[in-house]
Amino acid sequence: MTETVLAILNRPSLDAPAHDPAADAFEFAGPVEAHIAVTDLGITRGDGIFETITVTDGRPQALEAHLARFARSAQMLDLPAPDIDAWRRAIEAAVAELDPVEEAFAKTTLSRGVEGSGRPTGWVYAAPSGDSTEARTAGIAVVTLDRGYRHDVARTSPWLLQGAKTLSYALNMAAVREAERRGADDAIFVSTDGYVLEAPRANVIAAIDGRLVTPRTDIGILPGTTQADIFRFAAERGIDTAFELLTVADIRSADALWLASSVRGAAPIRTLDGAPHAIDRDLSDAINAFLHDRTE
Amino acid sequence: MTETVLAILNRPSLDAPAHDPAADAFEFAGPVEAHIAVTDLGITRGDGIFETITVTDGRPQALEAHLARFARSAQMLDLPAPDIDAWRRAIEAAVAELDPVEEAFAKTTLSRGVEGSGRPTGWVYAAPSGDSTEARTAGIAVVTLDRGYRHDVARTSPWLLQGAKTLSYALNMAAVREAERRGADDAIFVSTDGYVLEAPRANVIAAIDGRLVTPRTDIGILPGTTQADIFRFAAERGIDTAFELLTVADIRSADALWLASSVRGAAPIRTLDGAPHAIDRDLSDAINAFLHDRTE
């Protein structure tokens, strides 16, 4: 058992040559040591994909949903299809190797590999998560930022890779820095034609007239694994849910608002563009308890 | 002397802690071996910048222009300012170490480094270039692709990092694959409001009424180092040059058209969106000869 764990996939995809065909699906390696060549397209071009899976009390959450999205991102980037069975085993083995902690994460990464090799690079990195209690209870300050795209850009220009979870996240990180410059914790991207999209690393959920509503996923955003489980929570409670086009005015007037992501869970928004926003503490607590106690 | 060379910077920026304060500015390392940790933000987030400098007969070309753009990209990403003197020395040393070839390149990369370390990662990778003769003489087939952004997006939304040369190039590579799917070699990005922007890895230059014209650089595109030298060539020949807003119709009706980039040089466009485009072979040859013979 150890604090951080790295499992390197020997054969990240079925249709790419293995490093050693006789080797196991993955092998453990030192998580701090260097494992990536400077010619790997993952670092030279941000040309790859990832998923971050939260692990509560040793249980990887929404694992199949993450693996399905991983495969979908690979397809959008014309990457070789990941060998989902090998990834699942590597994730489970890495998590089993971790010191027992209440909350950890396992991050899967698949890059196009060293340029010219035709062999993708893949690994699972697992580590304890930071403490998200304050974000889940006191809430977070969020600003809206123009994403520069119309809401229909994924349909008109698929080469922009909107809706794929890629390693090219420099602008997502720049958006978070811009939010911090404005005194906030996080951002919500808005389309040029006024629709709420997603946060740089999370989905938006609004409580509107007793329903939970999230932006439609055909507008160039990631379908959220945590958002999906929150909608499952809602279904169990008899709360209606919907995927809709939401404007900034819609979320401003919502009864409550969250950013949903794997590691932080449901973070209630306490200010939006500097204006106070109501928090539904009981509902937030119930959602986060549900997410924590998931068994699948 | 060796075929590929890797120089790792010990202190990529002045205001970040060095790996070893007493060490040299850089050290040579095995170019094929792994040097990057899986937690480096360069690979997990595409959070870093690069430059590719062409080297003809051992001379790094447009070196100061590349270094200045490298520093500008760092500023746009809130990265620690690169120690330009250390980078220049590392580039020159790496190039000197290469086997003598007519055309090579040196690529500089600066990432935000291992998450939480506060220490950027930096290296120079040098290698022989592929043969670009065919692209420079027979020309290339290019298609226009919608970039999804208005031409003024860099002014309205600087967090989108348009105009910075970042490691988040997954969509640039996807655009090239889309071009190949359409039977072409490369793409030209166009703004949603109809203006010609840039290619995924090159600038656009058009010959219009005896002048050389390139898109204005305040529209969210990279200022080109090779484009700048082509304009220097034009000035020496008494050819007028201009930075303008160009529409797709403008480049379709241009007398000649090129994509300009460091390694490939000036590649004349022989078809645009499937329609034949005139090539000015003499001017192309003169430009590429000028680029090859640069001494600064």
Interface residues (C-beta under 8 A of the other chain):
Chain A: L6 P31 V32 E33 A34 H35 I36 A37 V38 T39 D40 L41 G42 I43 T44 R45 G46 D47 G48 F50 L77 D78 K107 T109 S111 W123 Y125 L145 D146 R147 G148 Y149 R150 V153 T156 S157 P158 W159 L160 L161 Q162 A164 T166 L167 S168 Y169 A170 L171 N172 M173 A174 A175 R177 E178 T192
Chain B: L6 P31 V32 E33 A34 H35 I36 A37 V38 T39 D40 L41 G42 I43 T44 R45 G46 D47 G48 F50 L77 D78 K107 T109 S111 W123 Y125 L145 D146 R147 G148 Y149 R150 V153 T156 S157 P158 W159 L160 L161 Q162 A164 T166 L167 S168 Y169 A170 L171 N172 M173 A174 A175 R177 E178 T192
